Amino acid sequence: MSKNKLTAEQSGELLNILKVRFEKNMNRHKGLSWEKIQSKLEAAPEKLWSLNVMEETEGEPDVVDYDKKTDEYIFFDCSPESPKRRSLCYDYQAWDSRKANKPESNVIDKTTEMGIELLTEEQYRQLQELGKFDLKTSSWVKTPANIRELGGAIFCDRRYNTVFMYHNGADSYYAARGFRGMLKV
C-alpha cells in the first residue's frame, strides 16, 4: 500500500463497512443516496484513505450532511465515545511547551496527518442533534484564535442530557479526551 492510498481489497472492505453504517443510521442523512456517495468516494482515493484512518481509530465515520453549493458529502466521526485517538495536547505549540510527560502527539498535527479537519463547536452540536455522543468521554474542538492565543483550548461533551463546552490549557491531555474529525467528499 502506498502512502495515502488503499488497495482495491481495502477500499472494497471500507466501502462495505460505510454502506452498512449508512443504512443502519438513516436518521443521520435523510434523503441521501448511498450510490451517489460511493461513486464520489471511488473517485477520490485520498478521501477514502482518510476515512479508513478514521475507521481504524474507531471513529465510525458516517455521512451527516450534504452541501448542495459545493456538491460535497460531509462525514463526521460518529462513534458513541470519543475515538481511540486520545491523550493528546491541542496543538504543536502546546505539546512543545510541555517540559515533562509529553504525550505522543497533538490533535492539530494528527488531523493534518489524517487528512481531516477538527470539528468546530457548531459541528459538534450538530452531531449531538443526531444522537447522544461523548457520555463518558470528551472531544477537543477547533479553538478560536483569541482563546488559543491566551493558552487555552476548548472541548465538548454531553452530560445531563446537555451539550457542554469547556476550556482547558491547550497543553493538557487526558485518557478520556480525544477528538472528532470531519471530512468533505
C-alpha positions as CSV (number, residue, x, y, z in Angstrom):
1,M,0.0,0.0,0.0
2,S,1.4,3.4,-1.0
3,K,1.1,6.3,1.3
4,N,-2.5,7.7,1.4
5,K,-3.9,5.1,-0.9
6,L,-5.7,1.9,-0.1
7,T,-5.5,-1.4,-2.1
8,A,-8.6,-2.4,-4.1
9,E,-9.4,-5.0,-1.4
10,Q,-9.1,-2.5,1.4
11,S,-11.2,0.0,-0.5
12,G,-13.9,-2.6,-1.0
13,E,-13.9,-3.6,2.7
14,L,-14.1,0.0,3.8
15,L,-16.9,0.8,1.3
16,N,-18.9,-2.1,2.7
17,I,-18.4,-1.0,6.3
18,L,-19.5,2.5,5.4
19,K,-22.5,1.3,3.4
20,V,-23.7,-0.9,6.3
21,R,-23.3,2.0,8.7
22,F,-25.1,4.4,6.3
23,E,-28.1,2.0,6.0
24,K,-28.2,1.4,9.8
25,N,-28.3,5.1,10.6
26,M,-30.6,6.7,8.1
27,N,-31.7,9.3,10.6
28,R,-28.3,10.9,10.1
29,H,-28.7,11.5,6.3
30,K,-32.3,11.6,5.3
31,G,-32.8,11.9,1.6
32,L,-29.3,11.0,0.6
33,S,-28.4,8.1,-1.7
34,W,-25.6,5.7,-0.9
35,E,-24.9,5.0,-4.6
36,K,-24.0,8.7,-5.2
37,I,-21.8,8.8,-2.1
38,Q,-20.0,5.6,-3.1
39,S,-19.4,7.0,-6.6
40,K,-17.8,10.1,-5.1
41,L,-15.7,8.1,-2.8
42,E,-14.4,5.8,-5.5
43,A,-13.3,8.9,-7.5
44,A,-11.4,10.2,-4.5
45,P,-8.9,7.6,-3.2
46,E,-7.2,10.1,-0.9
47,K,-10.5,10.8,0.8
48,L,-11.2,7.0,1.1
49,W,-7.7,6.7,2.8
50,S,-8.7,9.4,5.3
51,L,-12.0,7.7,6.1
52,N,-10.0,4.4,6.6
53,V,-7.8,6.1,9.2
54,M,-10.9,7.4,10.9
55,E,-12.3,3.9,10.9
56,E,-9.0,2.3,12.1
57,T,-9.0,4.7,15.1
58,E,-12.6,3.6,15.9
59,G,-14.2,6.9,14.8
60,E,-17.0,5.2,13.0
61,P,-17.3,7.8,10.2
62,D,-20.7,8.4,8.7
63,V,-22.4,10.9,6.4
64,V,-24.1,13.6,8.3
65,D,-24.8,16.3,5.7
66,Y,-24.6,17.3,2.1
67,D,-23.5,20.7,0.8
68,K,-25.5,21.5,-2.3
69,K,-23.4,24.5,-3.2
70,T,-20.1,22.5,-3.3
71,D,-21.6,19.1,-4.1
72,E,-19.8,17.6,-1.1
73,Y,-20.9,14.9,1.3
74,I,-19.8,15.6,4.9
75,F,-18.6,12.8,7.2
76,F,-18.2,13.1,11.0
77,D,-16.7,10.7,13.5
78,C,-19.9,9.1,14.9
79,S,-18.6,6.7,17.5
80,P,-20.6,6.8,20.7
81,E,-17.5,7.8,22.7
82,S,-14.5,9.9,21.5
83,P,-12.5,7.9,19.0
84,K,-9.4,6.0,20.2
85,R,-7.0,8.9,19.4
86,R,-6.8,10.3,22.9
87,S,-4.2,11.7,25.4
88,L,-3.1,14.4,23.0
89,C,-2.4,18.1,23.6
90,Y,-4.3,20.5,21.4
91,D,-1.5,21.7,19.1
92,Y,2.2,21.5,18.5
93,Q,2.9,24.7,20.4
94,A,1.1,23.3,23.5
95,W,2.9,19.9,23.0
96,D,6.3,21.7,22.6
97,S,5.8,23.8,25.8
98,R,5.5,20.7,28.0
99,K,8.8,20.1,29.7
100,A,7.7,16.7,31.2
101,N,5.3,13.9,30.5
102,K,4.8,14.9,26.9
103,P,2.0,13.0,25.2
104,E,2.6,11.1,21.9
105,S,1.4,14.0,19.7
106,N,-1.2,16.7,19.4
107,V,-4.7,17.0,17.9
108,I,-3.9,19.5,15.1
109,D,-0.9,17.5,13.7
110,K,-3.0,14.3,13.9
111,T,-5.9,15.8,11.9
112,T,-3.4,17.0,9.3
113,E,-1.8,13.6,9.1
114,M,-5.2,12.0,8.7
115,G,-6.3,14.5,6.0
116,I,-9.3,15.6,8.0
117,E,-10.5,18.7,9.9
118,L,-11.3,19.1,13.6
119,L,-14.9,19.6,14.4
120,T,-15.9,23.1,15.4
121,E,-18.2,23.7,18.4
122,E,-21.1,24.3,16.0
123,Q,-20.4,21.0,14.1
124,Y,-20.1,19.2,17.4
125,R,-23.5,20.5,18.4
126,Q,-24.9,19.4,15.0
127,L,-23.6,15.9,15.7
128,Q,-25.3,15.8,19.1
129,E,-28.6,16.5,17.3
130,L,-28.2,13.1,15.6
131,G,-27.7,11.1,18.8
132,K,-26.1,11.1,22.2
133,F,-22.3,11.2,21.9
134,D,-19.5,11.5,24.5
135,L,-21.5,10.5,27.5
136,K,-18.3,9.2,29.3
137,T,-15.6,11.0,27.2
138,S,-14.9,14.4,25.8
139,S,-13.6,15.7,22.5
140,W,-11.3,18.6,21.6
141,V,-13.0,21.0,19.1
142,K,-11.5,23.8,17.0
143,T,-10.5,26.6,19.2
144,P,-11.0,30.2,18.3
145,A,-7.7,32.1,17.8
146,N,-8.4,34.6,20.6
147,I,-8.7,31.7,23.2
148,R,-5.7,29.9,21.8
149,E,-3.5,33.0,21.9
150,L,-4.1,33.1,25.7
151,G,-3.0,29.5,26.1
152,G,-6.4,27.8,26.2
153,A,-8.3,25.3,24.1
154,I,-11.9,24.1,24.1
155,F,-13.6,20.8,24.3
156,C,-17.1,19.4,24.5
157,D,-19.1,16.5,25.9
158,R,-22.6,15.6,26.7
159,R,-23.7,15.2,30.3
160,Y,-27.2,15.5,32.0
161,N,-28.7,15.4,28.5
162,T,-27.0,18.7,27.7
163,V,-24.0,19.5,25.4
164,F,-21.3,21.4,27.3
165,M,-18.4,23.4,26.0
166,Y,-15.4,23.8,28.4
167,H,-11.9,25.2,28.4
168,N,-8.6,23.8,29.5
169,G,-4.9,24.7,29.0
170,A,-4.0,23.6,25.4
171,D,-1.1,21.6,26.8
172,S,-3.4,19.4,28.9
173,Y,-4.3,15.9,27.9
174,Y,-6.5,13.1,29.3
175,A,-7.1,9.5,28.6
176,A,-10.8,10.2,28.2
177,R,-10.4,13.1,25.8
178,G,-9.9,12.6,22.1
179,F,-11.1,14.5,19.1
180,R,-13.7,14.1,16.4
181,G,-12.9,14.7,12.8
182,M,-14.8,15.9,9.7
183,L,-14.2,15.1,6.1
184,K,-15.8,16.6,2.9
185,V,-16.0,14.3,-0.1
